[in-house]
Amino acid sequence: MDVKSTPIRQVRLGNMAASAEHRADGSAIIRSVEALGAYPRAIVDALEAWAHKTPDAMLIADRDGDGWRELTFGEVLARIPPLAQALLDAGLSPERPLMILSGNEIEHFLLGMAAIWVGIPYAPISPAYSLVSTDFGKLRHIAGLLTPGMLYASDGAKFAPAIDAVFGPDVPLIVRSNPIGGRAASLFNDLLTTPVTSAVADAHDAISADTIAKVLFTSGSTGLPKGVITTNRMMACNQQMIRQALAFVADEPPVLLDWMPWNHVAGGSHNTGIAIYNGGSFYIDDGQPTPARIGRTLENLKTVQPTLFTNVPKAYEFLVAAFDEHPEARRNLFARLKLLQYAGAGLSQHVFEGLDKAARAETGERVLIITGYGSTETAPFAFTTTWPVEEAGHIGLPAAGMTVKLVPNGDKTELRLKGPNVTPGYWRDAEKTREAFDEEGFYQIGDAVRFADPDDLTRGFVFDGRVTEDFKLSTGTWVNFAAVRTAVISACAPLIRDVVLTGLDSNFIGAMIFPDLNACARHAGLPADAEAEAIVGHPAVRQKFAESLGALAQKSTGSSNHVARALVMTALPDIDKGEVTDKGSINQRAVRTHRPDLVASLYAEPPGPDIFVLSRKGA
């Protein structure tokens, strides 16, 4: 059956339209045609409104053994005042924020809402900075910048080494369980009994749209993490932008099952916000898109039927591979689903086809797959498609209320953004704040875009990489980093996680490939816990990479897109060296800097036995 002849399940979406103004200096201004509707001063005002309207509707749930712990809108609202009072009693303020070290759970959610309620900024920190890092360098940097007035860690014992290494005993500690021996700590449940005074109402009345709600620390792809200021306005207006684009969320309360970490804007603002703003239900998925944790997502899908499912491409890849063995999870995923959304990377064609096949098998229809674009600094929703994605990297059109500027930058078109969802700057860093905005107040995100169709603005835009990631070979030939990286990942799927490109001022492009060791092990028929060297060196794996990379080389049209040599890595990227962020994104520069011997091996003459030498057609 022709997939495209199968009808797409009907879903109500908004009108994404834009106008263009071309300037004499070669720049262009693109404006959303649709006006941004009214929105509350803060996301907690939306929570309060739903608590009065539908107090018994479930808002938040996390796993509790074989079932779920659930809190309704009314129950959440009732817990906010005593928690807020406890924060005020501890002397927290915009100068001494709340710092949350542990991951997604109901207690984390309640503390965050209580802090916003009374105008206390809070900072959810990547658990990896405490639990994976060995030197706690990033955590120490954040603590010095933030000067927290209180810490929360769900399990005190798990976080004890990081807390003892970084924080003095004068910083109050709250735990859900396992207080740290020799250190004063309060139990979360005790905070719920705090007597509430008029101070809570007074502080709540004083918050405004410009009050800082949270500080989100970027993963530090080019250095130490920066604290992105997120105001009440940013969070509230961004949800209104989402509602106008994904209009169906206003028709019935949305249901989400989501694992994305709350220290990142996608999980902690975008996804949780959709439930809060639209009277929906948010189930915290304790799974992850890894071989060890995807099984939890499949288990959770046996009890939850989401209406909106947003995830990273790797998660969809795992789900497609598991659907045949988990028919109940597949059935529940598609039973009520309005659309699938992805971001963070391109979705491989075989994953597209797998999702379509699964949807058609369950419903007889295709389910709309869309993508968008944004960053921590844009709260994050800034662009989206409201039509089926047909090209990797297609980001659609600007959200309602946004204006963007396109600026020629070499052979690329640089994107800059302005709107009520854009951050006012970085926490206690005036210099980086100044550097982030141009003379007209547009945020300089550092990315490039191109028109999907230069003659038709309604087709939207395509992401075209970072403006600083492209490089020149020694011949003066420019290499389009994003295009080459995407091509390598696509060619080697599913055996690849990411790739680092080399070649600046060299004669050809090289590739340092980080494999998906579990996928490689399956391909070779090896156990998942086999040594990396054995997996990568297995003849079946070597042959598969040789064939995939060789076929890619045959398609290349010149040195600008020809990967001439490649090396499959056995050592995983190191978070302490900044080679990988806690969400798995590779820092290209850091990998090249910390592995100069491997970079050199790609250009050694003669090449070593581990190097794939790849010839292009006619060469």
C-alpha positions in Angstrom: 0.0 0.0 0.0 1.2 3.5 -0.8 1.7 5.1 2.6 0.9 8.6 1.4 -2.5 7.4 0.1 -3.5 6.5 3.6 -5.4 9.3 5.3 -3.9 11.2 8.2 -5.9 11.2 11.5 -7.7 14.5 11.7 -6.3 16.9 14.3 -7.1 20.6 14.7 -4.0 22.8 14.2 -3.6 26.6 14.1 -2.8 28.9 11.3 0.9 29.3 10.8 1.5 32.1 8.4 4.2 34.8 8.1 5.1 37.9 6.1 8.5 38.9 4.8 10.2 42.3 4.6 13.4 42.4 2.6 15.9 45.1 3.5 18.5 46.9 1.5 21.4 45.5 3.5 20.4 42.0 2.5 18.7 41.1 5.7 15.1 40.2 6.0 12.4 40.5 8.7 9.9 37.6 9.0 6.9 38.2 11.2 4.2 35.8 12.3 0.9 37.0 10.8 -1.2 35.7 13.7 -1.5 37.9 16.8 -0.6 36.3 20.1 -3.6 35.9 22.3 -3.9 36.9 26.0 -2.0 34.9 28.6 -1.8 35.0 32.4 1.1 36.7 34.3 2.5 33.3 35.3 2.0 29.6 34.7 0.8 29.1 38.3 -2.1 31.4 37.5 -3.2 28.8 34.9 -2.7 26.1 37.4 -4.9 27.9 40.0 -7.6 28.5 37.4 -7.9 24.8 36.5 -7.8 23.8 40.2 -11.0 25.9 40.6 -12.5 24.7 37.4 -11.6 21.0 37.5 -10.2 20.3 41.0 -10.6 16.5 40.7 -8.8 16.2 37.3 -5.4 14.4 37.6 -2.5 16.8 36.9 0.7 15.0 37.8 1.7 11.3 38.3 4.9 9.4 38.9 5.6 5.7 39.3 5.0 4.0 42.6 5.8 0.3 42.4 3.4 -1.3 39.9 1.1 1.7 39.9 1.2 5.5 39.9 1.2 8.2 42.6 -1.3 10.8 41.4 -2.2 14.4 42.4 -5.2 16.3 41.1 -5.1 20.0 40.3 -6.9 20.6 43.6 -4.4 18.6 45.6 -1.5 20.3 43.9 -2.9 23.7 44.7 -3.5 22.8 48.3 0.1 21.8 48.8 1.6 25.0 47.3 1.0 27.4 50.3 2.8 25.4 53.0 5.7 24.7 50.7 5.9 28.3 49.7 5.8 29.3 53.4 8.7 27.0 54.1 10.8 28.5 51.3 10.1 32.0 52.7 10.9 30.9 56.2 14.3 29.7 55.0 15.0 33.2 53.7 15.0 32.2 50.0 14.8 35.2 47.6 15.9 36.2 44.1 19.4 36.5 45.6 19.3 33.1 47.3 17.3 30.8 45.0 16.2 27.2 45.4 18.4 24.6 43.8 17.0 21.1 42.8 19.7 18.5 42.3 17.5 15.4 41.5 15.3 14.5 38.6 11.6 14.4 37.7 9.2 13.5 40.4 6.1 14.9 42.1 8.1 16.5 44.9 10.3 18.3 42.4 7.2 19.6 40.6 5.6 20.8 43.8 8.7 22.7 45.0 9.0 24.4 41.6 5.4 25.5 41.6 5.7 26.7 45.2 8.8 28.8 44.3 7.2 30.4 41.3 4.1 31.1 43.5 6.0 33.4 45.8 8.5 34.8 43.3 11.6 32.7 44.3 13.6 31.6 41.3 14.5 27.9 41.3 17.2 26.1 39.3 16.7 22.4 38.3 20.2 21.0 37.8 21.2 18.0 35.7 21.5 15.0 38.0 24.4 13.9 35.9 26.5 16.8 37.3 26.1 15.1 40.7 25.8 11.4 39.9 27.9 10.9 36.7 30.6 13.5 37.1 33.6 12.5 39.2 35.1 16.0 39.8 31.8 17.9 40.2 33.3 20.7 38.2 30.1 21.9 36.5 28.1 21.6 39.7 30.7 23.6 41.6 30.6 26.3 38.9 26.8 26.5 39.0 26.7 26.6 42.8 29.2 29.6 42.8 27.1 31.4 40.2 23.7 30.7 41.7 24.5 31.1 45.5 21.5 28.9 46.5 19.6 29.4 49.7 18.3 25.8 49.8 19.0 22.4 48.2 16.6 19.6 47.4 17.7 16.1 46.6 15.2 13.3 46.5 17.5 10.6 47.9 20.1 12.2 50.2 22.4 9.2 50.2 22.7 9.1 46.4 23.6 12.8 46.3 25.7 12.9 49.4 29.2 12.8 47.7 28.3 15.7 45.5 26.6 17.7 48.3 29.5 17.2 50.7 32.0 18.1 48.1 30.4 21.3 46.8 28.1 22.8 49.5 28.9 24.0 52.9 26.8 23.0 55.9 25.2 26.4 56.0 23.0 25.6 52.9 19.8 24.0 54.1 19.0 20.6 52.6 15.6 19.0 51.9 15.4 15.3 51.1 12.5 13.0 50.3 14.4 10.1 51.9 17.7 9.0 53.3 19.1 12.2 55.1 22.8 12.5 54.9 24.6 11.4 58.1 26.2 14.3 59.9 24.4 16.9 58.0 21.2 18.7 59.0 18.4 18.0 56.6 14.6 18.3 56.6 12.2 15.8 55.1 10.0 17.0 52.3 6.8 15.7 53.9 7.5 17.9 57.0 7.5 21.0 54.8 3.8 20.2 53.9 2.8 20.8 57.6 4.3 24.3 57.7 1.8 26.8 59.1 0.8 29.3 56.4 0.9 33.0 57.1 -0.2 36.1 55.2 3.4 36.3 53.8 2.5 33.7 51.2 -0.5 35.7 49.8 1.5 39.0 49.9 4.4 37.4 48.0 2.1 35.8 45.5 0.3 39.1 44.9 3.6 40.8 44.2 4.8 38.6 41.4 4.6 39.9 37.9 5.1 38.7 34.4 8.8 39.8 34.6 9.5 38.0 37.9 12.2 35.3 37.4 10.6 31.9 37.6 13.6 29.7 37.1 17.2 29.6 35.9 18.0 26.9 33.4 21.6 26.0 32.9 22.6 25.2 29.4 24.6 22.1 28.9 27.8 24.0 28.2 28.5 22.9 24.6 31.1 25.6 24.2 32.2 26.0 27.8 30.8 26.0 31.4 27.1 26.1 31.7 25.3 29.5 31.5 22.2 30.3 33.6 19.4 31.3 31.2 16.9 33.5 33.0 13.3 32.3 32.5 10.6 34.8 33.5 6.9 34.2 34.2 6.1 35.9 31.0 8.3 33.6 28.9 6.7 30.5 30.3 3.1 31.8 30.1 3.3 33.3 26.7 5.1 30.3 25.3 2.2 28.1 26.3 -0.2 30.4 24.5 2.0 30.2 21.4 1.8 26.4 21.6 -1.9 26.4 22.1 -2.4 28.6 19.0 -0.2 26.3 16.9 -1.3 23.0 18.3 -4.9 24.1 18.7 -6.3 20.6 19.6 -4.8 21.0 23.2 -7.6 23.5 23.9 -10.3 21.1 22.7 -9.8 18.4 25.4 -7.3 18.2 28.3 -4.1 16.7 26.8 -2.5 13.6 28.2 1.3 13.3 28.1 3.7 10.6 29.0 7.2 12.1 29.1 10.7 11.3 30.4 12.5 14.5 29.2 14.6 15.9 32.1 13.2 18.9 33.8 16.6 20.6 34.0 16.1 21.1 30.2 13.5 23.5 28.8 11.7 20.9 26.7 10.8 18.7 29.6 10.5 21.1 32.4 8.8 24.1 30.7 7.4 23.0 27.3 5.9 19.6 28.2 4.9 20.1 31.8 3.5 23.5 30.8 1.2 22.0 28.1 -0.5 19.9 30.9 -0.7 22.8 33.4 -1.9 25.4 30.8 -4.6 23.2 29.3 -6.0 21.3 32.2 -4.2 18.2 31.2 -2.5 15.2 32.8 1.3 14.7 32.9 2.6 11.2 33.6 6.3 11.1 34.4 7.9 8.4 32.4 10.7 6.7 34.3 12.0 5.2 31.1 14.7 6.7 28.8 15.7 6.2 25.2 18.5 3.8 26.1 18.6 0.0 25.8 18.6 -0.3 29.6 15.6 2.0 30.2 13.4 1.9 27.1 11.6 -1.1 28.7 10.1 1.2 31.4 8.6 3.4 28.7 7.0 0.3 27.1 5.7 -0.7 30.5 4.2 2.7 31.1 2.5 2.7 27.7 0.5 -0.3 28.9 -1.4 2.0 31.3 -1.3 5.4 29.7 -2.8 6.5 26.4 -1.2 9.8 25.5 -2.9 12.4 23.2 0.3 14.2 22.5 3.7 12.4 22.4 6.9 14.4 22.1 10.3 12.8 22.1 13.8 12.7 20.7 14.4 10.7 17.5 16.4 8.0 19.3 13.4 7.1 21.5 11.2 6.7 18.4 13.8 4.4 16.9 13.8 2.2 20.0 10.0 2.1 20.1 9.7 1.1 16.4 12.1 -1.8 17.1 10.1 -2.9 20.1 6.5 -2.6 18.8 6.2 -6.2 17.5 7.1 -7.6 20.9 5.0 -5.1 22.8 1.7 -4.9 21.0 -0.2 -3.4 24.0 2.3 -0.5 24.2 1.8 0.1 20.5 -1.9 -0.1 20.8 -2.0 2.4 23.7 0.4 4.8 22.1 -1.8 5.2 19.0 -5.3 4.7 20.6 -6.0 8.4 21.3 -2.9 10.1 19.8 -3.4 13.3 17.9 0.2 13.8 16.8 3.8 12.9 17.3 6.4 15.6 17.8 10.2 15.3 17.7 13.1 17.7 18.1 16.8 17.7 18.8 17.9 15.8 15.6 16.6 14.5 12.3 14.3 11.5 12.2 15.7 8.7 10.0 13.6 7.5 7.1 13.3 3.9 8.5 11.9 5.4 11.8 9.4 7.5 9.8 8.3 4.4 8.0 8.2 2.3 11.1 5.9 4.8 12.9 3.6 5.1 9.9 3.4 1.3 9.7 2.6 1.0 13.4 -0.1 3.7 13.3 -1.7 2.2 10.2 -1.7 -1.2 11.8 -3.5 0.1 14.9 -5.8 2.7 13.5 -6.0 2.4 9.7 -4.7 6.0 9.6 -1.4 7.8 9.6 -0.6 10.0 12.6 0.8 13.4 11.9 4.5 13.8 12.7 5.7 17.4 13.2 8.8 19.1 14.4 9.8 22.5 15.5 12.7 24.6 16.7 13.7 26.6 19.7 16.2 26.9 22.5 16.4 27.4 26.3 16.6 31.1 25.6 13.3 31.0 23.7 11.3 29.1 26.4 11.7 27.0 24.0 8.9 27.1 21.5 9.8 29.4 18.6 9.1 27.6 15.3 6.9 24.7 14.3 5.4 22.8 11.4 1.7 22.3 11.4 1.9 20.0 8.4 3.5 16.6 7.9 7.3 16.8 8.0 8.8 15.8 4.7 12.5 16.8 5.0 14.9 16.3 7.9 15.5 19.6 9.7 12.3 21.2 8.5 11.3 23.6 11.4 8.3 25.4 9.9 7.3 29.0 10.6 7.6 31.4 13.6 5.1 31.1 16.4 2.5 33.8 17.0 3.9 36.9 18.4 7.4 36.3 17.1 9.6 38.3 14.8 12.8 36.9 13.3 15.6 38.4 11.4 17.6 36.7 8.6 21.2 38.0 8.2 23.6 37.0 5.5 26.7 35.3 7.1 29.2 34.0 4.6 27.4 31.4 2.5 24.7 30.9 5.2 21.7 32.8 6.5 21.9 33.5 10.2 18.8 33.4 12.3 18.0 35.9 15.0 14.8 36.1 17.2 12.7 38.5 19.1 9.5 38.0 21.1 8.0 37.9 24.6 9.3 34.4 25.0 12.9 35.4 24.6 15.1 35.6 27.7 16.2 38.9 29.1 19.7 37.5 29.5 22.0 35.3 31.6 22.1 35.0 35.3 24.7 37.3 36.8 26.6 37.6 33.5 26.2 41.0 31.9 28.9 40.4 29.3 27.3 37.2 27.9 24.0 39.0 27.9 25.3 41.9 25.9 27.0 39.4 23.4 23.7 37.5 23.0 21.7 40.4 21.4 22.3 42.5 18.3 21.8 46.3 18.0 18.1 45.9 17.4 17.5 43.6 20.3 17.3 40.3 18.4 18.7 37.3 20.2 21.6 35.9 18.2 21.0 32.1 18.5 24.0 31.2 16.4 22.0 28.9 14.0 21.5 29.2 10.3 18.3 28.5 8.3 17.3 28.3 4.7 13.9 28.6 3.0 12.3 25.3 2.2 11.2 26.9 -1.0 12.7 30.3 -1.8 9.6 31.2 -3.8 7.0 30.1 -1.2 7.3 31.4 2.4 4.4 29.2 3.4 6.7 26.2 3.2 8.7 27.5 6.1 12.3 27.0 6.9 14.9 24.3 7.2 17.6 24.2 9.9 21.0 24.7 8.2 23.4 24.1 11.0 25.4 26.4 13.3 26.9 29.4 11.7 30.2 28.6 13.4 30.4 24.8 12.7 31.2 25.0 9.0 34.9 24.8 8.1 37.2 25.1 5.2 39.5 22.4 3.8 43.1 23.3 2.9 41.8 23.8 -0.7 39.6 26.6 0.5 36.5 24.4 0.0 33.7 25.0 2.5 32.2 22.0 4.3 28.6 22.2 5.3 28.9 20.6 8.7 25.2 19.9 9.3 24.6 18.3 5.9 27.6 16.0 6.2 26.9 15.0 9.8 23.3 14.2 8.9 24.4 12.2 5.9 26.8 10.1 7.9 24.3 9.4 10.7 21.6 8.5 8.2 23.9 6.2 6.2 25.1 4.3 9.3 21.7 4.0 11.1 21.0 2.2 13.4 24.6 1.4 14.3 25.6 5.0 15.1 24.9 7.5 17.9 26.7 10.5 16.6 29.8 11.6 14.6 32.5 14.2 15.0 33.8 15.7 11.8 37.4 16.7 11.2 39.2 18.4 8.3 39.8 22.1 9.2 42.7 23.2 7.0 43.3 19.5 6.0 42.9 17.9 2.6 39.8 15.9 3.3 36.9 15.3 5.7 37.4 12.7 8.4 34.8 11.2 10.7 35.1 10.0 14.3 32.1 7.8 14.8 30.5 7.1 18.2 28.7 3.8 17.7 25.5 2.6 19.3 27.2 -0.3 21.0 24.0 -2.2 21.7 22.8 -2.0 18.1 26.3 -3.1 17.0 26.3 -6.0 19.4 22.9 -7.1 18.1 24.1 -6.9 14.5 27.1 -9.1 15.4 25.1 -11.5 17.5 27.2 -10.6 20.6 25.9 -10.0 24.2 25.1 -6.4 25.0 27.8 -6.4 27.8 30.6 -7.5 25.5 33.7 -5.3 25.5 33.5 -2.3 23.2 36.7 -3.3 21.4 35.2 -6.7 20.6 31.9 -5.3 19.4 33.5 -2.6 17.2 36.1 -4.9 15.9 33.7 -7.7 15.0 33.9 -8.6 11.3 30.1 -8.2 10.8 30.2 -4.7 12.3 33.3 -3.7 10.4 31.7 -4.9 7.2 28.4 -3.1 7.8 30.2 0.2 8.5 32.4 -0.3 5.4 29.4 -0.9 3.2 27.4 2.0 4.6 30.3 4.5 4.5 31.4 3.2 1.1 27.9 3.7 -0.3 27.8 7.3 1.1 31.2 8.0 -0.5 29.9 6.9 -3.8 27.1 9.5 -3.6 29.5 12.4 -2.8 29.9 15.0 -5.4 33.2 16.5 -4.3 35.5 17.1 -1.4 33.0 19.4 0.3 30.7 16.4 1.1 33.1 13.4 0.8 34.0 11.7 4.0 37.3 10.2 3.0 38.3 8.4 6.2 36.5 7.3 9.3 37.3 5.7 12.6 34.7 4.0 14.8 35.4 4.9 18.5 35.5 2.5 21.4 35.8 5.1 24.2 32.6 6.9 25.1 32.5 10.7 25.3 33.5 12.1 28.7 31.1 14.4 30.5 33.8 15.8 32.8 35.9 16.8 29.8 32.8 18.5 28.2 32.8 16.0 25.3 29.1 15.2 25.9 26.2 17.0 27.6 24.0 15.3 30.1 21.3 14.9 27.3 23.8 13.1 25.1 24.7 15.9 22.6 28.3 15.7 21.4 30.6 18.7 21.8 32.5 18.5 18.5 35.3 20.9 19.5 35.9 19.2 22.9 36.2 15.7 21.4 38.7 16.9 18.8 40.6 18.8 21.5 40.8 15.9 24.0 41.6 13.2 21.4 44.3 14.7 19.2 45.9 11.3 18.7 42.8 9.9 17.1 42.3 13.0 14.9 46.0 12.6 13.8 45.3 8.9 13.0 42.7 9.9 10.5 45.4 11.8 8.5 48.4 9.5 9.1 50.2 8.0 6.1 49.8 5.2 5.6 46.5 4.9 7.5 46.2 2.3 10.2 44.2 -0.9 10.1 41.3 0.6 12.1 40.8 3.5 9.6 38.1 3.1 6.9 39.5 4.6 3.7 36.6 5.6 1.5 36.8 6.4 -2.2 34.2 8.4 -4.1 32.9 7.6 -7.6 35.4 8.2 -10.3 38.3 8.8 -7.9 
